[in-house]
């Protein structure tokens, strides 16, 4: 059964969160020099991450017309790390992305979730071959971030200034160890 996450207020300093300052645990990672923080999935959100958080970053200055749209060189990156509170360096976050909580929603909810964790992706163009390269390296689907899940009304209608990847989805993959835990998450492809 899929696990769904959506932006929500009030903001929070731990657990699932979106925008603003990244977790303290990743502030010194070299990737933060070239990428801006987008969101964090909470520890325990999936069997493959029982005690780890996963934070997603996007290359600074990224535009959907850029060339880094294919695995293994996607502009999106993910870091698996120990649970960590939000830091204070808001300049490390994606410009124009409001700081909110990222909360689990019921699967029966009629709205589209921003993040969907599941065994299989929901594709926009229904073209499974987009995942051929990442699957050839032995990775399995873990989660997707779907821009159709941005709030468009209410108190969070201004959560994002402009869509990041063409009103599409980014699909993330990983390989679990013998213990079932994923220690590295990679961006597989963008579908829009």
N, C-alpha and C positions, 0 to 999 in steps of 0.2 A: 504494500500500500504506500503510495507517495506521501512524502512529508513536504508540506508547503509553508513558505514564509512570505510575509508581506510587511511593508513599512507600517509603523504605528507610533503614536505618541502616548505617553511621554518618552523622550529619549532615555537611554540607559547607558551606564558605563561598563557593563559586563554582559556576557551572553551574546545573543544575536543583535547585531547593530549595523547601521548603514551610514555612510558619509561621516563627515567630521574627522576628528583625529583618529589615527589607527591605534590598535592595541600597543601597549608599551613593549610587548615581546618582539614586535617586528620593527620598531623605530630605528634600530641600528643595522638592520639587514641591508646589504648593498643594493638590493632591488629597489628600495625606497628612494634612492638617489635618482632613478630613471623612471619610476612608476608612481602613480598616486593611488591612495587607498580608496576602495569602493565600499566593501562590506565584509562582515565576519559572520560565519556560521558558528553556532554555539557547539561546545563539546557535547557529545551524546546525541547529536541530531541524526546520526546514522550509525548502524552497526560497525561501519568501517572507520569511525572516528569517535570511539567511546570516551576518550579522555583528552582529545585534542580539538582545537578550534581550527577553522580554515578561513583565511583572509584572502580576498580577491583584490588585485590591483590592476590598473590599466596604465599603459605607457603614457607619460606626460606628452601632451600635444597631439594625442591620437585623433585621427579622423577616419571615417569609414572608407574613404578613397585611398588610404595608405596601402602599402604593399605587405605589411605584416599581418595578414589575415588567415594564414594557414599554419597548421601544425608542422614542424615543432617551433616555429618562430612567431607565434601569435603575440599580439600586443598585450593580451591579457595574461596574467600570471596568478598563481595561487600559492600561498605559503601555509603549511601545516605547522602549528605551534601550540605550546602549552596555553591553557586558558589564561587570559591576561586582561586587565581592565583597559579601558580607553585611555590613551595618553592625553597630553595637553597640546600637541603640535598639530593644530588644525590646518596649517599650511601644507601638511603632508596628504591631506584629503583631496579628492577630485573637486576642482572648482565648480561651483554651481550645484553641488549635491548637498542637500540639507541633512543634518545630523538627526537620525531617528533610531528608534528600536527596530529590530527585525524580529517579528513574532510569528510563531506557528499558528496556522489557521486550519480549520477543519477541512478535510478533503471534500466534503459535501458543499462547501462554500461555492456560490455561483461565479464569483469573480476569479480572474486569472491571477495566480500568485507570481511574485517577482522571482522567487527561487523555488525550484522543484527538485527534490531529492527522490530518486527512484531507481529501479533496476534498468529501465529503458527510457530513452529520451522521447519527448514529443517534438517531432520535426515540423517545421513550417512548410518546407517545400517537399516533404515526404521523399527525400533523397538520401537513403542510408549510406551511399558511397562516400558522402562527405567525411565519414568517420573512418574510412579505410586506412589512412596513414597512421592515425593514433591507435587504432585497434591492431594494426600489423606489428606495433611495438609492444603488444601484450596488454594494453590498458583496457579497462572496462568503464562504461559510463557510470558516473557518480551523481552529478547534478547539473542543472542548467539555470541560467539567469535570463529571464524572459522580459524584454522591455514592454510587452503588452501588460505586464503586471505593475507598471508605475501607476500610482493613484492619479486620477484625472479630475477629481472633484473633492470637495470638502476641505478640511484643514490641512491636508497633505498634497493638494493639487500642485503646489509649487515645490515639491520635493526635489525635482531635477529641472535645470534650466533648459536643456536640450537633450534629445535622445543620443545615446553614446555609440550605438552600432546599428543604425538604420532601422530602428524599431524591430529588431530581431532578437535572437537568442544566442547566447554563447554556451557551449557544451563543454563540461569539464570531466576528465577521466583520470583514472589512477590504477595502480596495481597493488593488491593487498598481499601482505606477507602470509606466512604459514599460519599466523595467529588471526588472520582476517582483517588486520589493521592496515590502512593506507597511510604511508609516510610521505608520499609525494603526490601532488595533484597537478595535472597539466591541462591547459586549455586545448581542446581538440579542434573546434571549428566554430565559425559564425554562420548562422542561417538566417536569412532575411528575405 
